[in-house]
């Protein structure tokens, strides 16, 4: 997570309470990570809990979910949550702020791949 994304999450947490992310990889959301009040987006068997993000100044972890199909496509990458100016999805909490969350990625090194659980 970038410092700018952490700042936005702290602000959104103050406005909306506990938060969660979901990254679907579908066409309708533009494949952007979407931020919701915790529990507002229903996850299921086709989703993977990728990480619990611990952000200084936020009391509880922010769960980050991803569709299984997207996870399979990105399992070899290091993902970073960032925020940039622009309009994102109307369903994501940051939309009225004039910014949008996005994912930056890079391929994992051979050492990082070897350290992953099988």
DSSP file (Angstrom, degrees, kcal/mol; ACC not computed):
  #  RESIDUE AA STRUCTURE BP1 BP2  ACC     N-H-->O    O-->H-N    N-H-->O    O-->H-N    TCO  KAPPA ALPHA  PHI   PSI    X-CA   Y-CA   Z-CA
    1    1 A X              0   0    0      0, 0.0    81,-0.2     0, 0.0     2,-0.1   0.000 360.0 360.0 360.0 134.9    0.0    0.0    0.0
    2    2 A X     >  -     0   0    0     79,-2.4     4,-2.4     1,-0.1     5,-0.2  -0.466 360.0-112.0 -80.8 159.5    1.3    3.4   -0.9
    3    3 A X  H  > S+     0   0    0      1,-0.2     4,-2.4     2,-0.2     5,-0.2   0.880 119.0  54.3 -57.7 -37.7    1.2    6.3    1.7
    4    4 A X  H  > S+     0   0    0      2,-0.2     4,-2.1     1,-0.2    -1,-0.2   0.905 109.0  47.6 -64.2 -40.9   -1.4    8.1   -0.4
    5    5 A X  H  > S+     0   0    0     76,-0.3     4,-2.5     2,-0.2    -2,-0.2   0.903 111.1  51.1 -66.0 -40.9   -3.7    5.0   -0.4
    6    6 A X  H  X S+     0   0    0     -4,-2.4     4,-2.3     2,-0.2    -2,-0.2   0.907 109.1  51.3 -63.0 -41.3   -3.2    4.6    3.4
    7    7 A X  H  X S+     0   0    0     -4,-2.4     4,-2.0     2,-0.2    -1,-0.2   0.920 111.2  47.5 -60.4 -44.2   -4.2    8.2    3.9
    8    8 A X  H  X S+     0   0    0     -4,-2.1     4,-3.0     1,-0.2     5,-0.2   0.901 110.1  52.3 -65.8 -40.3   -7.3    7.8    1.8
    9    9 A X  H  X S+     0   0    0     -4,-2.5     4,-2.7     1,-0.2    -1,-0.2   0.908 107.8  51.9 -63.1 -40.8   -8.2    4.6    3.7
   10   10 A X  H  X S+     0   0    0     -4,-2.3     4,-1.8     2,-0.2    -1,-0.2   0.922 112.5  46.2 -59.8 -43.0   -7.9    6.4    7.0
   11   11 A X  H  X S+     0   0    0     -4,-2.0     4,-1.4     2,-0.2    -2,-0.2   0.934 114.1  46.6 -64.8 -47.0  -10.2    9.2    5.7
   12   12 A X  H  X S+     0   0    0     -4,-3.0     4,-2.7     1,-0.2     5,-0.3   0.869 109.5  55.0 -64.6 -36.3  -12.8    6.7    4.3
   13   13 A X  H  X S+     0   0    0     -4,-2.7     4,-2.2    -5,-0.2    -1,-0.2   0.901 106.3  52.0 -62.7 -40.3  -12.6    4.7    7.6
   14   14 A X  H  < S+     0   0    0     -4,-1.8    -1,-0.2    -5,-0.2    -2,-0.2   0.823 117.4  38.7 -63.7 -31.9  -13.5    7.9    9.5
   15   15 A X  H  < S+     0   0    0     -4,-1.4    -2,-0.2     2,-0.1    -1,-0.2   0.824 132.3  20.1 -85.7 -34.8  -16.5    8.5    7.2
   16   16 A X  H  < S-     0   0    0     -4,-2.7    -3,-0.2     1,-0.3    -2,-0.2   0.467  95.3-126.0-121.5  -5.3  -17.8    4.9    6.7
   17   17 A X  S  < S+     0   0    0     -4,-2.2    -1,-0.3    -5,-0.3    -2,-0.1  -0.485  71.1   8.4  86.2-164.2  -16.5    2.7    9.5
   18   18 A X  S    S-     0   0    0     -2,-0.1    20,-2.9    19,-0.1     2,-0.2  -0.164  77.1-153.7 -55.2 144.8  -14.6   -0.6    8.9
   19   19 A X  E     -A   37   0A   0     18,-0.3    44,-0.8    41,-0.2     2,-0.3  -0.718  17.2-170.9-121.4 165.2  -13.7   -1.2    5.2
   20   20 A X  E     -Ab  36  63A   0     16,-2.2    16,-2.8    -2,-0.2     2,-0.3  -0.968  13.0-141.7-147.0 159.7  -13.0   -4.0    2.8
   21   21 A X  E     -Ab  35  64A   0     42,-2.9    44,-2.4    -2,-0.3     2,-0.4  -0.908   9.4-168.4-118.1 151.8  -11.7   -4.2   -0.8
   22   22 A X  E     -Ab  34  65A   0     12,-2.0    12,-2.7    -2,-0.3     2,-0.6  -0.980   4.5-167.3-138.6 132.1  -12.7   -6.5   -3.6
   23   23 A X  E     + b   0  66A   0     42,-2.1    44,-2.2    -2,-0.4    10,-0.2  -0.942  14.8 168.0-116.5 105.4  -10.7   -7.0   -6.9
   24   24 A X        -     0   0    0     -2,-0.6    46,-0.3     8,-0.5    -1,-0.1   0.867  33.0-142.1 -90.7 -37.1  -12.9   -8.8   -9.4
   25   25 A X        +     0   0    0      1,-0.2     2,-0.1     7,-0.2     8,-0.1   0.573  54.8 138.4  82.4   8.3  -11.1   -8.4  -12.7
   26   26 A X      > -     0   0    0      6,-0.1     5,-1.0     1,-0.1    -1,-0.2  -0.300  64.2-116.3 -84.2 171.6  -14.4   -8.1  -14.4
   27   27 A X  T > 5S+     0   0    0      1,-0.2     3,-1.0     3,-0.2    -1,-0.1   0.838 104.8  61.1 -77.4 -33.8  -15.3   -5.7  -17.2
   28   28 A X  T 3 5S+     0   0    0      1,-0.3    -1,-0.2     2,-0.1     0, 0.0   0.821 108.2  41.4 -69.3 -31.7  -18.0   -3.6  -15.3
   29   29 A X  T > 5S-     0   0    0     -3,-0.1     3,-1.2    60,-0.1    -1,-0.3   0.368 109.7-117.2 -97.6   6.3  -15.7   -2.3  -12.5
   30   30 A X  T < 5 -     0   0    0     -3,-1.0    -3,-0.2     1,-0.2    -2,-0.1   0.681  57.1 -79.3  69.7  16.5  -12.8   -1.7  -14.9
   31   31 A X  T 3 <S+     0   0    0     -5,-1.0     2,-0.3     1,-0.2    -1,-0.2   0.757  93.5 141.3  61.4  27.0  -10.7   -4.2  -13.0
   32   32 A X    <   -     0   0    0     -3,-1.2    -8,-0.5    -6,-0.1     2,-0.3  -0.684  62.9-100.6 -95.4 151.2  -10.0   -1.7  -10.2
   33   33 A X        -     0   0    0     -2,-0.3     2,-0.4   -10,-0.2    68,-0.3  -0.583  41.1-147.7 -69.3 130.6   -9.9   -2.5   -6.5
   34   34 A X  E     -A   22   0A   0    -12,-2.7   -12,-2.0    -2,-0.3     2,-0.5  -0.861   2.7-147.2-106.8 134.9  -13.3   -1.5   -5.1
   35   35 A X  E     +A   21   0A   0     -2,-0.4    58,-2.4   -14,-0.2     2,-0.3  -0.875  25.2 166.3-105.3 128.4  -13.6   -0.2   -1.5
   36   36 A X  E     -A   20   0A   0    -16,-2.8   -16,-2.2    -2,-0.5     2,-0.2  -0.875  46.7 -85.3-131.3 161.6  -16.8   -0.9    0.4
   37   37 A X  E >  S-A   19   0A   0     -2,-0.3     3,-2.7   -18,-0.2     4,-0.5  -0.533  71.7 -82.5 -60.7 139.6  -18.0   -0.8    4.0
   38   38 A X  T 3  S+     0   0    0    -20,-2.9    -1,-0.1     1,-0.3   -18,-0.1  -0.193 116.4  11.0 -50.2 128.9  -16.9   -4.1    5.6
   39   39 A X  T 3  S+     0   0    0      2,-0.2    -1,-0.3    -3,-0.1    -2,-0.1   0.286  95.9 106.6  85.9 -10.0  -19.5   -6.8    4.7
   40   40 A X  S <  S+     0   0    0     -3,-2.7     2,-0.6     1,-0.1    -2,-0.1   0.880  74.7  58.0 -70.2 -36.1  -21.3   -4.7    2.2
   41   41 A X  S    S-     0   0    0     -4,-0.5     2,-0.6   -20,-0.0    -2,-0.2  -0.842  89.9-135.1 -93.4 124.3  -19.9   -6.7   -0.7
   42   42 A X        -     0   0    0     -2,-0.6     2,-0.2     1,-0.0    -2,-0.1  -0.691  19.8-161.9 -84.8 119.1  -20.7  -10.4   -0.3
   43   43 A X        +     0   0    0     -2,-0.6     2,-0.2     2,-0.0    24,-0.0  -0.589  16.3 166.2 -92.7 161.1  -17.8  -12.7   -0.9
   44   44 A X    >   -     0   0    0     -2,-0.2     3,-2.0     4,-0.0    -1,-0.0  -0.736  53.3 -50.9-152.3-160.1  -18.2  -16.4   -1.6
   45   45 A X  T 3  S+     0   0    0      1,-0.3    -2,-0.0    -2,-0.2     0, 0.0   0.650 125.3  60.8 -64.1 -16.4  -16.6  -19.5   -2.9
   46   46 A X  T 3  S+     0   0    0     21,-0.1    22,-3.0    22,-0.0    23,-0.3   0.268  96.4  79.3 -94.4  12.6  -15.3  -17.8   -6.0
   47   47 A X  E <   -C   67   0A   0     -3,-2.0     2,-0.4    20,-0.3    20,-0.2  -0.893  63.4-151.2-121.8 151.6  -13.3  -15.3   -3.9
   48   48 A X  E     -C   66   0A   0     18,-3.3    18,-2.1    -2,-0.3     2,-1.1  -0.972  19.9-130.2-119.3 132.2   -9.9  -15.5   -2.2
   49   49 A X  E     -C   65   0A   0     -2,-0.4    16,-0.2    16,-0.2     3,-0.1  -0.735  31.5-179.8 -79.0 104.2   -9.0  -13.5    0.9
   50   50 A X  E     -     0   0A   0     14,-2.0     2,-0.3    -2,-1.1    -1,-0.2   0.897  54.2 -21.5 -76.3 -42.2   -5.7  -12.2   -0.4
   51   51 A X  E     -C   64   0A   0     13,-1.4    13,-2.6    -3,-0.2     2,-0.6  -0.990  45.4-126.8-164.1 155.1   -4.6  -10.2    2.7
   52   52 A X  E     -C   63   0A   0     -2,-0.3     2,-0.5    11,-0.2    11,-0.2  -0.968  37.1-143.7-106.5 110.4   -5.6   -8.4    5.8
   53   53 A X  E     -C   62   0A   0      9,-3.0     9,-2.6    -2,-0.6     2,-0.7  -0.643   7.8-156.0 -82.2 123.6   -4.2   -4.9    5.4
   54   54 A X        -     0   0    0     -2,-0.5     2,-0.5     7,-0.2     7,-0.1  -0.897  15.7-175.6-102.0 116.0   -2.9   -3.4    8.7
   55   55 A X    >   -     0   0    0     -2,-0.7     3,-2.3     5,-0.3    -2,-0.0  -0.949  29.8-113.6-120.0 125.5   -2.9    0.4    8.4
   56   56 A X  T 3  S+     0   0    0     -2,-0.5     3,-0.1     1,-0.3   -46,-0.1  -0.315 104.9  23.3 -56.3 131.6   -1.6    2.7   11.1
   57   57 A X  T 3  S+     0   0    0      1,-0.2     2,-0.5     2,-0.1    -1,-0.3   0.398  99.2 103.5  90.6  -3.0   -4.4    4.7   12.5
   58   58 A X    <   -     0   0    0     -3,-2.3    -3,-0.3     1,-0.1    -1,-0.2  -0.968  64.0-148.0-114.0 122.9   -7.1    2.2   11.5
   59   59 A X  S    S+     0   0    0     -2,-0.5     2,-0.3    -3,-0.1    -1,-0.1   0.838  77.2  33.9 -62.0 -38.1   -8.3    0.1   14.4
   60   60 A X  S    S-     0   0    0      1,-0.1    -5,-0.3    -6,-0.0   -41,-0.2  -0.818  92.5 -94.4-119.8 156.4   -9.1   -3.1   12.4
   61   61 A X        -     0   0    0     -2,-0.3     2,-0.6    -7,-0.1    -7,-0.2  -0.324  33.9-128.1 -64.0 152.7   -7.5   -4.8    9.4
   62   62 A X  E     - C   0  53A   0     -9,-2.6    -9,-3.0   -44,-0.1   -42,-0.2  -0.920  24.4-134.4-103.2 114.8   -8.9   -4.0    6.0
   63   63 A X  E     -bC  20  52A   0    -44,-0.8   -42,-2.9    -2,-0.6     2,-0.5  -0.443  13.6-156.8 -72.7 141.6   -9.7   -7.2    4.2
   64   64 A X  E     -bC  21  51A   0    -13,-2.6   -14,-2.0   -44,-0.2   -13,-1.4  -0.948  14.0-174.7-123.7 109.4   -8.6   -7.5    0.6
   65   65 A X  E     -bC  22  49A   0    -44,-2.4   -42,-2.1    -2,-0.5     2,-0.3  -0.700   4.7-172.8-103.3 153.2  -10.6  -10.0   -1.5
   66   66 A X  E     -bC  23  48A   0    -18,-2.1   -18,-3.3    -2,-0.3   -42,-0.2  -0.996  32.3-103.6-143.8 143.6  -10.0  -11.1   -5.1
   67   67 A X  E  >  - C   0  47A   0    -44,-2.2     4,-2.6    -2,-0.3   -20,-0.3  -0.383  33.8-120.5 -63.2 147.2  -11.9  -13.3   -7.4
   68   68 A X  H  > S+     0   0    0    -22,-3.0     4,-2.5     1,-0.2     5,-0.2   0.886 112.8  52.9 -58.0 -41.3  -10.3  -16.7   -7.8
   69   69 A X  H  > S+     0   0    0    -23,-0.3     4,-1.5     1,-0.2    -1,-0.2   0.893 110.8  46.5 -64.7 -39.0   -9.9  -16.3  -11.6
   70   70 A X  H  > S+     0   0    0    -46,-0.3     4,-1.9     2,-0.2    -2,-0.2   0.905 110.8  53.3 -67.8 -40.9   -8.1  -12.9  -11.0
   71   71 A X  H  X S+     0   0    0     -4,-2.6     4,-1.2     1,-0.2    -2,-0.2   0.911 106.4  52.4 -59.2 -43.4   -5.9  -14.5   -8.3
   72   72 A X  H  < S+     0   0    0     -4,-2.5     3,-0.2     1,-0.2    -1,-0.2   0.879 111.4  46.9 -61.6 -37.0   -4.9  -17.3  -10.7
   73   73 A X  H  < S+     0   0    0     -4,-1.5     3,-0.2     1,-0.2    -1,-0.2   0.823 123.3  33.4 -72.8 -30.7   -3.8  -14.7  -13.3
   74   74 A X  H >< S+     0   0    0     -4,-1.9     3,-2.3     1,-0.2    -2,-0.2   0.338  80.4 109.8-108.6   5.9   -1.9  -12.6  -10.8
   75   75 A X  T 3< S+     0   0    0     -4,-1.2    -1,-0.2     1,-0.3    -3,-0.1   0.699  79.4  54.4 -60.8 -18.5   -0.5  -15.1   -8.3
   76   76 A X  T 3  S+     0   0    0     -3,-0.2    32,-3.0    -4,-0.2     2,-0.3   0.206  98.6  84.3 -97.6  14.3    3.0  -14.6   -9.6
   77   77 A X  E <  S-D  107   0B   0     -3,-2.3     2,-0.5    30,-0.3    30,-0.2  -0.858  73.1-128.7-121.2 153.4    2.9  -10.8   -9.0
   78   78 A X  E     -D  106   0B   0     28,-3.2    28,-1.5    -2,-0.3     2,-0.4  -0.879  33.1-153.3 -93.8 126.4    3.5   -8.4   -6.1
   79   79 A X  E     -D  105   0B   0     -2,-0.5     2,-0.4    26,-0.2    26,-0.2  -0.843  13.0-170.3-109.4 139.5    0.5   -6.1   -5.8
   80   80 A X  E     -D  104   0B   0     24,-2.6    24,-2.7    -2,-0.4     2,-0.5  -0.996  19.1-136.5-127.1 127.9    0.5   -2.6   -4.4
   81   81 A X  E     +D  103   0B   0     -2,-0.4   -79,-2.4    22,-0.2   -76,-0.3  -0.719  36.1 166.6 -81.2 128.4   -2.7   -0.6   -3.7
   82   82 A X  E     -D  102   0B   0     20,-2.8    20,-2.2    -2,-0.5     2,-0.4  -0.803  26.9-137.0-132.8 174.1   -2.3    3.0   -4.8
   83   83 A X  E     +D  101   0B   0     -2,-0.3     2,-0.3    18,-0.3    18,-0.2  -0.998  20.6 176.6-138.0 140.4   -4.6    6.0   -5.5
   84   84 A X  E     -D  100   0B   0     16,-2.3    16,-2.5    -2,-0.4     2,-0.0  -0.933  38.9 -87.8-137.6 158.8   -4.5    8.4   -8.4
   85   85 A X  E    S+D   99   0B   0     -2,-0.3    14,-0.3    14,-0.2     2,-0.2  -0.370  80.5  74.1 -63.2 148.2   -6.6   11.4   -9.5
   86   86 A X  S    S-     0   0    0     12,-2.2     2,-0.6     9,-0.1    -2,-0.1  -0.676  83.5 -63.0 135.0 173.3   -9.6   10.5  -11.6
   87   87 A X        +     0   0    0     -2,-0.2    13,-0.2    11,-0.1     3,-0.1  -0.829  48.6 177.1 -98.4 123.5  -13.0    9.0  -11.6
   88   88 A X        -     0   0    0     -2,-0.6     2,-0.1    11,-0.6    12,-0.1  -0.029  48.4 -34.8 -99.0-152.4  -13.3    5.3  -10.5
   89   89 A X    >   -     0   0    0    -60,-0.2     3,-0.8     1,-0.1     6,-0.3  -0.419  47.6-132.3 -70.2 142.9  -16.3    3.2  -10.1
   90   90 A X  T 3  S+     0   0    0      1,-0.2    -1,-0.1    -2,-0.1     6,-0.1   0.653 106.2  57.3 -67.4 -15.4  -19.5    4.8   -8.8
   91   91 A X  T 3  S+     0   0    0      4,-0.1     2,-0.3     3,-0.0    -1,-0.2   0.669  86.5  90.3 -90.0 -18.2  -19.8    1.9   -6.3
   92   92 A X  S X  S-     0   0    0     -3,-0.8     3,-1.9     1,-0.1     4,-0.3  -0.590  82.3-124.7 -84.6 141.6  -16.4    2.3   -4.6
   93   93 A X  T 3  S+     0   0    0    -58,-2.4     3,-0.5     1,-0.3     4,-0.1   0.721 105.6  58.7 -60.1 -25.0  -16.3    4.6   -1.6
   94   94 A X  T > >S+     0   0    0      1,-0.2     3,-2.1   -59,-0.1     5,-0.9   0.607  76.9  96.6 -81.6  -9.2  -13.6    6.9   -3.0
   95   95 A X  G X 5S+     0   0    0     -3,-1.9     3,-1.4    -6,-0.3    -1,-0.2   0.856  81.9  50.0 -51.1 -44.9  -15.6    7.9   -6.1
   96   96 A X  G 3 5S+     0   0    0     -3,-0.5    -1,-0.3    -4,-0.3    -2,-0.1   0.646  99.3  69.4 -70.1 -10.7  -16.9   11.2   -4.6
   97   97 A X  G < 5S-     0   0    0     -3,-2.1    -1,-0.2     2,-0.2    -2,-0.2   0.536 109.5-116.6 -84.1  -6.5  -13.4   12.2   -3.6
   98   98 A X  T < 5S+     0   0    0     -3,-1.4   -12,-2.2    -4,-0.4     2,-0.3   0.687  85.0  90.9  78.0  18.4  -12.2   12.7   -7.2
   99   99 A X  E   < -D   85   0B   0     -5,-0.9   -11,-0.6   -14,-0.3     2,-0.3  -0.850  58.9-150.1-134.1 170.4   -9.7    9.9   -6.9
  100  100 A X  E     -D   84   0B   0    -16,-2.5   -16,-2.3    -2,-0.3     2,-0.2  -0.998  17.2-121.1-145.0 145.5   -9.6    6.2   -7.6
  101  101 A X  E     +D   83   0B   0     -2,-0.3     2,-0.3   -68,-0.3   -18,-0.3  -0.533  35.6 175.8 -76.0 150.2   -7.8    3.2   -6.2
  102  102 A X  E     -D   82   0B   0    -20,-2.2   -20,-2.8    -2,-0.2     2,-0.5  -0.965  27.7-117.6-148.0 165.2   -5.6    1.1   -8.6
  103  103 A X  E     -D   81   0B   0     -2,-0.3     2,-0.4   -22,-0.2   -22,-0.2  -0.911  18.5-164.2-107.9 129.5   -3.3   -1.8   -8.4
  104  104 A X  E     -D   80   0B   0    -24,-2.7   -24,-2.6    -2,-0.5     2,-0.3  -0.907  19.7-174.2-105.1 141.5    0.4   -1.5   -9.4
  105  105 A X  E     -D   79   0B   0     -2,-0.4     2,-0.3   -26,-0.2   -26,-0.2  -0.938  19.6-176.3-138.4 158.3    2.1   -4.8  -10.0
  106  106 A X  E     -D   78   0B   0    -28,-1.5   -28,-3.2    -2,-0.3     2,-0.2  -0.980  39.9 -96.3-146.6 153.3    5.5   -6.4  -10.7
  107  107 A X  E     -D   77   0B   0     -2,-0.3   -30,-0.3   -30,-0.2     2,-0.1  -0.467  45.7-112.0 -68.6 137.1    6.5   -9.9  -11.4
  108  108 A X        -     0   0    0    -32,-3.0    -1,-0.1    -2,-0.2     2,-0.1  -0.396  31.3-114.2 -67.4 147.4    7.8  -11.7   -8.3
  109  109 A X     >  -     0   0    0      1,-0.1     4,-2.6    -2,-0.1     5,-0.2  -0.350  29.7-105.0 -73.3 162.6   11.5  -12.6   -8.2
  110  110 A X  H  > S+     0   0    0      1,-0.2     4,-2.2     2,-0.2     5,-0.1   0.874 124.1  52.5 -56.3 -36.5   12.5  -16.3   -8.3
  111  111 A X  H  > S+     0   0    0      2,-0.2     4,-1.3     1,-0.2    -1,-0.2   0.907 109.8  47.4 -67.0 -41.7   13.4  -15.9   -4.5
  112  112 A X  H  > S+     0   0    0      1,-0.2     4,-0.6     2,-0.2    -2,-0.2   0.900 111.7  50.8 -66.2 -39.8    9.9  -14.5   -3.7
  113  113 A X  H >< S+     0   0    0     -4,-2.6     3,-1.1     1,-0.2    -2,-0.2   0.912 108.3  52.2 -63.0 -41.7    8.2  -17.2   -5.8
  114  114 A X  H 3< S+     0   0    0     -4,-2.2    -1,-0.2     1,-0.2    -2,-0.2   0.798 105.7  55.7 -65.1 -28.4   10.2  -19.9   -3.9
  115  115 A X  H 3< S+     0   0    0     -4,-1.3    -1,-0.2    -3,-0.1    -2,-0.2   0.602  85.3 104.1 -81.0 -11.9    9.1  -18.5   -0.6
  116  116 A X  S << S-     0   0    0     -3,-1.1     2,-0.1    -4,-0.6    -3,-0.0  -0.404  82.0-106.6 -70.3 144.7    5.4  -18.7   -1.4
  117  117 A X              0   0    0      1,-0.1    -1,-0.1    -2,-0.1    -2,-0.1  -0.428 360.0 360.0 -65.8 147.2    3.4  -21.5    0.2
  118  118 A X              0   0    0     -2,-0.1    -1,-0.1    -3,-0.1    -2,-0.1   0.489 360.0 360.0 -85.9 360.0    2.6  -24.3   -2.2
